[in-house]
Amino acid sequence: MKKNQKLMLIALFLLAVVSIGISYAFWASINLEAEESGEITIGTGLVVEVSASTADVTDGVLVPAGQAEFSLEDDAVEYIIFTFSIVWESNDLDSEATGTLEVDFENVSFGVDNELESYLNLTYQIGGTVVNGVFQADGSNAIEVNGDAVTVYVKVTLTEPVEIEDEITAEEAQEVAEAMFGATATFDVLFTVIED
């Protein structure tokens, strides 16, 4: 009889451990497609808008920072970087105008009725280098008309719901994690040249 009780306690303990281990593994289908990456030409209007959306991932399945090792997916990544090559063109081939390239985000939406937007993080770096997903802050936002292309990196990350547990309960964090599963995020990247 005592042996059966011990086995039952061990089984319950293992069930509890397994339940805790998977409680935040809801990141399986938050995907980003980087197909918008590529060369973008800014002409006379000096403004270009590019849209991006979560779907048909090519880089891996996006999970919150620190969650890749706990994900159920083999290709889990904690960031995805879009790379844009910005060219400022003018019909005046002799122009030597210079300017400043600015980046902004508009129409950011994540989840049903945008209830998950505060968990979506969009950052960027103009020029410079990126090492293992970390911006090196060695770029410049200077751009020349009819000059070399300027690279812009847009990094997308997610905030782990339990990281803001001071503001929400553990149960609410769990609900947010479940809502992220399969959620769609969309945003526009706005590139603007301000002529010097």
N, C-alpha and C positions, 0 to 999 in steps of 0.2 A: 504494500500500500504506500509506504513512504517513498519507494522507488518511483512509483507513478506520479506522486506529488512533485518530486524533484524534476522528473522529465517534463511535467506540465509547466513548472516554474521556468525551466531552461527554455522551453518553447516560447513562453510568453515574453521572456527577456529578449530572445532573438527576434521575435516579431516586433517588439518595441524598437530595437536597434535598427532593424530594416526600415521601419516606418520613418524614423528620424532621418535616416540616410537618404531617403528619396523625397522628403517633404519639399525640397526646393529645387528639384530636378525638372523644372517646367520650361526649360529654355530650348527645347528641341526644334522649334520651327520659326524662330525669329531670324529671318534671313534677309540679307541685303544683296542686291545685284549691282555690280559696279559697271554696268554696260554704258552708263552715261560718261564714264571717264573717257578722256580723249582730248583732241584739240578743239578749242573754242575760239572763234574769232570775234573780236569786238571791233566794230566799225564806227561809223559816224555817230551813231546814237550813244556810244561809249558805255552801254549797259547791255548785259546778256543775262538771261535767267535760264537755269537748267533745273529740271525736276528729277528727283530720285525717289525710289520706293523700295520697300522691303518685299522681295519676291525672288524666286529662282536663284538662290545663292550660287556664287562661283568661288568665293573665297573661304567659305565655311559657315557654320551656324553660329550666329551672334548670341553670346551669353553675357550676363553681367560680369564685371571685373571680379576675379577670384573664383569664378564658377566653372571654368573650363574643365578642371580636373574632376569635378563632380557631375558633369553633364552626362546624359545617356548617349550622346552623339560622339562618335570618334573624331569628327572634324570641327568640334567646338572651338570658336575663337572669341577672344575678349574685346576685340576691336576690328573694325573694317575700315580701310582707308581708300577713299576715292581719290584718284589723281587726275587733275585737269591741267592741260597745257594751254595757257592763255596767250593769244597773239593780238596785238593792237595794230590794225591795218588802216591805211589811208590811201586815197587815190593820188595824193601828192607824194610821189616817190622821193622827192628831195627833202621832205619834211624831216626835221630833227627834233620834233616835239618830244617832251618827256612828261611823264605823269605818275600818279600813284594808283596802284591797284587796290581796290577795297572789296571785301567779301562780307556778305550778310546772308542770313537765313530768313525765309518767309514761309508762310503756310505750313508750319510744322504741325504734324498730326500723328498721334500714335495711339492705337486702340480704338474701341468703339466710343464714339462721341468724344474722342481725344482725352479720355480719362487717364491715359498713361504717359502723357507728354512730359511730365516732370521727371520721368525715369529715363528719357532719351536725351543723350548728351551729344551735341554737335560742336566740334572745335575745328580750327583750321590753322594752317601755317602757309605763308606765301614764300616760295623759294626755299632754299636751304636743304637740309637732309632730315630723313626720318630713320631712326635706328630701332629695330624691333618694336615698332609702333610708337616710339617716343619722339616727339618733335624736338629737334636740337636747337631751336631758336637762333639759327644762323642764317636766316633768309633776309630778303629785302622786298619791300612792296613797290620798288621802282620799276617802271615799264617804259619802253621807248616805242614810238610809232614806227612801224615797219622794222622793228628790231627783233631780237631773239625772243623766243617764247619764255614765259614765266610760268613755273610750275606751282600749282596750288594743291595742297593736300587737305582733304576734308576727312576728319576722323569721326567715326560713329561708335559710341559706347552706350552701355546700359548701366543704370544704377541698381545695385542689389537691394530689393525692398527691405530686407532686415537691417540695412545700414541706416535707415531713417526710422528705426523702431521707436525712437523717442516720440515721434510724431504720430505713429500708428501702432496698433497692437500687433502681437505676433500673428493673430488670426487674420487681421487685415493684410499684413504682409504676405501671408500665404495666399489670400484671395488675389492680391496684385500679381504674385508670381504665376498663379493659374491663368489670370487674364492675359499675361504676356505670352503665354503659349499660343502660338499661331496668330498673334496680333500683327497688324500691318502698320508700318510707319511710312509717312511720306513727308517730303520737305523740298523746298525750292532753294537752290543756291544762287544768289544774286551777285554777279561780278560787275563792278563799276570801275571805270577809269576816270580819275579826276585829273584833268590836264593842268600842268604847272603853269 
